[in-house]
Amino acid sequence: MSGRPAQRNYIGGGAEAPATNFFSAFWKTQVTAPDKIEGNIAIAVSSALFAGAIIFTRNFGDLLLPAF
């Protein structure tokens, strides 16, 4: 015994990159990637506008028809 602590990651051939699952890889490459932020914001805004239009029409659709 030399009195020194064992080296980290000595057994197993060194540090390996942790395995990532599909969702983590997708999130990093498609959702938070700087080159795709503009498109993701456009998709989010259009989805919110679409959902808002549906909610508005369901709640106030009777006001859109003329009352004769």
C-alpha positions as CSV (number, residue, x, y, z in Angstrom):
1,M,0.0,0.0,0.0
2,S,1.4,3.3,-1.0
3,G,-1.0,5.4,1.1
4,R,-2.4,7.2,-1.9
5,P,-6.1,7.1,-2.7
6,A,-7.2,5.1,-5.7
7,Q,-7.6,7.0,-8.9
8,R,-11.0,8.0,-10.0
9,N,-12.5,5.9,-12.8
10,Y,-9.4,3.7,-12.8
11,I,-11.4,0.5,-13.1
12,G,-13.6,0.5,-16.2
13,G,-11.3,2.4,-18.6
14,G,-12.0,6.0,-17.7
15,A,-15.0,8.3,-17.7
16,E,-17.6,7.6,-20.2
17,A,-20.3,9.9,-21.4
18,P,-23.6,9.2,-19.6
19,A,-26.2,7.6,-21.7
20,T,-29.0,10.0,-22.7
21,N,-32.5,8.9,-23.5
22,F,-34.4,10.0,-26.5
23,F,-36.3,12.7,-24.8
24,S,-33.2,14.4,-23.4
25,A,-31.4,14.3,-26.7
26,F,-34.5,15.7,-28.5
27,W,-34.9,18.5,-25.9
28,K,-31.3,19.6,-26.4
29,T,-31.1,19.4,-30.1
30,Q,-34.6,20.6,-31.1
31,V,-36.2,22.6,-28.4
32,T,-33.4,24.6,-26.7
33,A,-31.0,24.8,-29.6
34,P,-30.2,28.5,-30.4
35,D,-30.7,28.0,-34.1
36,K,-34.3,26.7,-33.7
37,I,-35.6,29.1,-31.0
38,E,-37.2,31.4,-33.6
39,G,-39.2,28.6,-35.2
40,N,-40.2,27.2,-31.8
41,I,-41.5,30.6,-30.7
42,A,-43.6,30.9,-33.9
43,I,-45.1,27.4,-33.3
44,A,-45.9,28.3,-29.6
45,V,-47.5,31.6,-30.6
46,S,-49.6,30.0,-33.4
47,S,-50.7,27.2,-31.1
48,A,-51.7,29.6,-28.4
49,L,-53.7,31.7,-30.9
50,F,-55.4,28.7,-32.2
51,A,-56.4,27.4,-28.8
52,G,-57.5,31.0,-27.8
53,A,-59.7,31.2,-30.9
54,I,-61.4,27.8,-30.0
55,I,-62.0,28.9,-26.4
56,F,-63.4,32.2,-27.5
57,T,-65.7,30.6,-30.1
58,R,-67.0,28.1,-27.6
59,N,-67.7,30.7,-25.0
60,F,-68.9,33.6,-27.1
61,G,-70.0,31.9,-30.4
62,D,-73.6,33.0,-29.9
63,L,-72.5,36.7,-30.1
64,L,-71.0,36.1,-33.5
65,L,-74.4,35.3,-35.1
66,P,-76.8,38.2,-35.9
67,A,-79.9,38.2,-33.7
68,F,-82.9,38.7,-36.0
